[in-house]
C-alpha cells in the first residue's frame, strides 16, 4: 500500500511541476509524470541533506518535492532539446 501512495504523491507532484514550469509539457503520460514526481522528491531530499536543512533519513516535504521535480524537469528539457 505504501508504494501506491508514493506513486500517487509522485503523480500529483509531477503534474504540479509540469504546470508551473514554462514551455512544452514534456514528458507526457501518466507513468513519466509519476516518475518525474518521485525522482523530484529524491532530488529534494538529497539536496536538503547536503545543504543541512534535512537530517539523515528525513524526507523532503511536499513543497520540497515540487521544487525538486521542477529542477529535474528543467534539466530534462535542457538535455532533450534538439541542437
N, C-alpha and C positions, 0 to 999 in steps of 0.2 A: 504494500500500500504506500510505503514511503517513496518508492520510485515513481509511482503515478503522480504523487504530489510534487515531486521535483520537476517532472515533465510539464505539469500544468503551470507551475510558477515560471518555469523557463519559457513556456509559450507566451504567457502574459508579459513577462519582462522583454522578451524578444520583439513582441508586437509593439509595445510602447517605444522601444528603442528605434524601431523602423519608422514609427510615426513622427518622432521628434528629430530624426536625422534628415537633413535635406538631401535631395537627389532621388534617383530611381530607387524604388523599394526592393532592391535585391538583397539577399537571396529570397526567393519566393518559395512558398509551400509551408505546410504545417510542420514537417519534420525539421527543415532548415531553420525555421523561426524558433522552434523549441531548442534546437542545438545552440543557436545564437544566444538565447537567454541563459542557458546552462553554462556555456563557456564564459559568458559575460560575468556570471556570478563567481565563477572560479577566478577570473582575472581580477575582479574587485576584491575578493578575499586575499589573493596573493599580494596585490598592491597595498591593501590596507595593513597586512602583516609586515611588509617591507618598510613602509613608512612609519610604522609603530602605532597606528590607530587601532589595530586589532591585535589581540593576543593569539598565541599559537593555538590552533584548533577552534577559534571563534570565527563563524561565518559572517560574511557581509550581510547587511540588511537589504531590504527591498530596493531602496533608493540607490544603494551602492551597486546592486546587481544591474540596475538600469544604466548607471554610468559605465560600468564595465562592459555591458552589451553595446553601448554606443561606441566605446573605444574599439571593440572587436569589429563592429560593423564598418567604422571608418577605415580601419586597416584593411578589411576585406575588400572594400570598394576601391581602395588605392591599389591593391595588388591585382585586382581583376580588371582594372581599367585598360582598354586597348592602347597600345603605344604607337 
